[in-house]
């Protein structure tokens, strides 16, 4: 009995695709399919050697997809952190500009000190 071909995963983490969540969802679907095939293979009545090869191949594909999902999740987290940092930097920059504008209006030491006669 020959081992039938199993479709390989093609959802590599590429920086050109902005929809990371969509990629993760697609990979999770592939993972679900491979897990189902693994279960079916384990329950099948094929020869032990062929079954062992098929199980090993499916497990390798599952591990590869899990790695891709993990890499995409890390990329997604990094993008979220960068966008947060960018928003915080804009807030800090606006605050510094406001402080600089206040300082420029207070030109002399005399204008900062109250004098009583």
Buried (B, 14 or more C-beta within 10 A) or exposed (E): EEEEEBEEBEBEBEEEEEEBEEBBEBBBEBBEBBEEBBEEBEEEEBEEEBBEBBBEBBEEBBEBBEEBBEBBBEBBEEEEEEEEEEEEEEEEEEEEEEEEEEEEEEEEEEEEEEEEE
